[in-house]
């Protein structure tokens, strides 16, 4: 990991401590903070560094295929199973398996993973016998709050405690802003070399705006912005007007975000301001980052809750507040329910907090 903040140093200390053992590691943090980087750090500093590191994105493989990919299968066990195949767990013998997005696994797959963690034995799909235990270290990561998932009965409590032996939590980039400059310099250097461009210099006002931005997509977003600036730059200097629109908009809104509290606003607060003040559409500002896995369900629910507080539980008015056309009402509700981001509206209708003027006026018009 690259960074100079106390938070980054604490993460590296925890990772070095984890590397000195074979204990299971659970890495948590928002999407884009660098969970896989930490997992690789643990593996490379461990006694298993000479063995393989197998990375699995549990959310990127359909549940119907994940079992076969993890545990392997025998010939004829299903359509297109023309030969016996080793699974990822067997392929990691003597090394480490990194299971990203473990919080997205189905309850059935969670039960199978728990059985493997308890015995180390593998049973290939379609086989009636178990293979000898494999010597594999398991590191998992998630951007979800598994404690909340356990409360919702979508994540097994026994599996959580089996995985959570060493817990490494990576703070979001907005909470370690000292890391923005070294990360930016690193990415600018890397992309300048790969694209055969001159390493650009950053103008002071551009750097000020980059440092003030909230980075809802965390290090992944910073990396993408750095590559964009390298490709866009022609003068060898990054000026403020070359920055992406979301960075410029975030800088203009920064005082409003921090006026109520000296602490940096959370991602859902920042996005809510962008929706209600910046006139950005929900589909571009929130939906697209969520589908790219840069936002969590929890953040989505927080944004919806903030809106329902203002509309007193009225989802139809929320569509207008979030700058969507009225015809998108059903699409909006379908999206929230499909991805388990729907928030019950009843509690907001009983709130006594006054609504904004325009909402009160709408209420009066309807009652007239």
N, C-alpha and C positions, 0 to 999 in steps of 0.2 A: 504493500500500500504506500501511496505517496501522500505526505501531509506533515504538517508541523504542529498541529493543534494538540492540546492535552487529550482530547477525545480520541484522536487517531493513535497517539502513543499508548493510551490505555487499551485500545483494541489490539494493537500489536503485542503488548505484554500478555494479554489473555491468550492470544493465538500462540505465542511462544510457549506459554505454560501448557496449553493443550497439546502442543507438538511433542512434549516430553513424555507423553503417555499414549496408550491406545484407547483411551476413553472415548465414548461417543460424544459428538459435538453438535449442538444446535445453534445455528447462526440466524439471528433475526434482524430485521430492519426493513425500511421501505424499499420498494423496487428501485433498482439503479444505484444503491449505495455501495456496492462492491462485495456482495456476499461470496461470490465465486472466487474473487481475488483472495479473500481471507481463507477460504477453504484450500486453495492452492498453496498459500503460505504455510498453513498447518501441515499439509502433506509434505512439502519440500523440506521443512525443518524437522520432520519426524524420521524415525528409524526406517520407515517404509518408503523413503524418497526414491529408492532404487526400483520400487515396484510401480505398477500402473496406477494412474488416477483416472477412474471412469466417472464421467459426469452424466447425470440423468436429469432431464427436465420433466418432472412428473406431470406438469400441466400441459406439456407439449405432445404427449403420447396418449391416444385414446385408451380408456380403461380396458377395452377389449384386447388391446395389444400390449399393454404395460406388463401384464403377468408374464406373457411369453418373452418379452424383452428382458425382464428382470431375471426370470428363473430358467429361461430356455424352453425348448419343446422337443418332442420326438417326432420322427417321420410319421406322417399320416394322422397327426393329432387334430388337424383342421385343414381346411382348404388352403392350398399353396405350401403346406408343410411337406416339402419334397425330401427333406433330409433332417437328421438330428442337428440341433443348433444349441450352442452354449448360450447362456444368458449373461447379462452384464455382471451379475454377481460372481459367476464362475470366472469371467474374464478378468476380474479384479483381484484374483488370488495373490496374496502377499502384498497387496497394495491398499488403496483407499477407494471407496465409493462415495461420491458426492451426489446427494439427492436434493436437487433444487425444487422449490415449490411443493414441499412435502405436504403442506396444508391443503392442497388441492386434490389429494388422493381420495378415492371413494372409501367408504367404510369397509367394503370387502377387501380392497387392496391393503388397507391399514391392518386388517386382521392377518393377512398373509405376511406382511412385513414384520409384524410383531412376532409371529411364529418363527420367522427366520432369525430375528434378533435374539430370541430365547434359546434356540438350538444350534444355529449356524448351518442347519441342513437345508438342502435344496431339493425340491421335487419338480422336475420338468413337466410342463403341460403335456398331458396325454400319457404320462408314465405312471406306473403303479409302485414304483420304488423310489426311495430317497437316496440321494448321493451323500458321500461322506461330508462332514462339515468343512466349510471353506474358511480360510484365514483372511478376513477382510475387515478393515476398519470402516465404520459408517459415519459420515458427516452429513447432516441435513440442514436445510435452510428454508425459510419461509418469510413472506412479507405480511402474513396474517398474524393476528393476535390469537394464538392457539388457546389461550385461557378463555377467550370469548367463544371460540369454536367448540370447546368442551362444554361450555354452558349451553350452547345451541344444539348439543348432541351431534355435531358434524365432525368431531375429531375425538378419537378414543383417549380417555384419560390414562389408561395403562400404557398406551404407546407413547404419549407425551412424556411420562416420567421415565420411560425406557430411553428415549432420545435425549432428554434434557439432563445429561450428566454434567457436561461443561457447556455453559451458555455464554455466547458471545453476542452482544447487542451492538450493532453499528448505528451510530447517530446519523440522522439526515444531514446533508451538506449545509443546510441553512443554520444548523447548530454548531458548525465548525467552519466558519467562514474563512479562518486563517488558511485553510487548505485550498481555497479557490485558486489563488495565484500560483502555487507550485504545481497544482494539477493542470491548470491552463497552460503554463509554460511547458510542461511535459507533453501534453497533447499537441500543442502548436509545433513543437520540435519534431514529434513523431510524424505528424501529417505533412509537415514541410518536406521531410525527407522522402516519405512514400510518394508524394505527388510531385516531387522535384520542383518545389517552390522555395523562394527565399524566406527564411524565418522572419516573420513580421514582428515589428515593434508595436507595443500597445500604448496608445496615447493615454495620458493621465485621466482625462474625462471618461474615456471608454472603460478604463480599468475601474474607475469609481462606480460606474453603472453595473459592471459585471459583478463587483463585490457586493453591491446592494441588492442584487436580484435574489429572489427566494429559492430558485432552482428546485421546483416541484418534482422534476425528473431526476434530481440528484446528479451523481457523477456521470451517469449515462447521458443525461441531457447536456452537461458541460462538455463532454467529449464530442457530441454531435455539433454543438455550437463552434467548438474549436476547429473542426474539420471544415465547416461552412465558411468560417472566416479565412482560413488558409486558401480555400478555393476562390473566394470572392475577392480577396485582396490583390491589388495590382501595383500598389505603390510601395509595398514593403512596410506599411504602417496601418494599424487598425484604428480607425477613427470612430467616434461615437455613432455617427450616422450609418455605419456599416453593421451595427449590431442588429440582431433579429428584433422584430416588432414586440415580441413578448418580453424581451429584456428591457427595452425602452419603456414599455407600458408599466412593467413592474417597478422600474425606478421612479417613474412619476407618481405612482401610487404608494410608494414606500412610506412617506410621512403619515399618510392616512392610516396605514396598517399599524404603525407603531405608536400612534397618538394615545390610544387607550392604555397601553402597557409598554414598559420598557423592553419586554421580551419580544423576540422575533415572532411574528404571527405564524400560526400553523398552516400547513398546506391547504386545508379546507377553508380557512379564513381568507387566505390569499386568493384562492380560486373563486370564492363567493364574491369578493370585491370585484374581481375581473368580470364576473357575470353581471353584477348589478350596477357597477359604475363604468366599466370599460366597454359595455355594450357588446361583449363577445357572446357568441351562441354557445349553449350547453354542448352541442354536438362537436364543436371544434375545440373548446377549452377544456372539457371534462370527458366527454365520451371517447374521443380519439386516444388520449393518454391512458384511459382506463382499459380500452381494448388492446393497447400496446403493453399492458401490464405495468405501466408507470404509476398507476394509482391503485390503491387497495379498495376493497369493499367498504372498509371502515371509513376511509376518507369520503367515499361516495355517499354513505349514509349521513355523515356529518354535514356535507353540503346540502343534501336534501332536508335535513333537520333544520338547518339555519333558514332555509327558504320557507319551510312550513311554519316556523315561528313568526315570520313576517306576514304570511298569508292566512294565519290562523287555521292551518290544516287543510287549506284548499289547494289540491293538486292542479286543478285547471288554471288557477291564477299563477301557480308556480311556473307553468309553461311560458306564460307571458313574461314573468319576471326574469326567466333564464333565456330570454330572447329567442324563443322558438315560435314558429307559426302555430296558430291554434289547431291546425289540422294534425299537428304532431302529438296531440294529447295522448291518443291511444298507443302510439309508437313509444312514447316516453314511459308510460306505465308498463307496457310489455317489457321494455328493456330492464326496468327496475326489478320487476318480478322475476324475470328470467335469470338475472345474475344476483338474486337475493339481496338487493339493495333497497327494497321497498321499506318505508318507515310508516308505522301505523299513525294515522292522522288524528285519532280521537283525543289524545292528550294535548295536542296543540289547539284544539277547538275550545278547550276548557281554560286555556291560559288567559290571564288578564292583562298581559302586556299589550299596550296599544299598538295597533298596526300603523304602517306608514300612511301619510295623508292620502295617497292615491288609492290605497286599498280601502280606507274608510269611505272615500267618495264612491268607490264601486259598490260597497255595501249599501250606502244610502240610495244609490240609483236602483239597485235591485229591490229594495224594500218599498220604494215609492210606487 
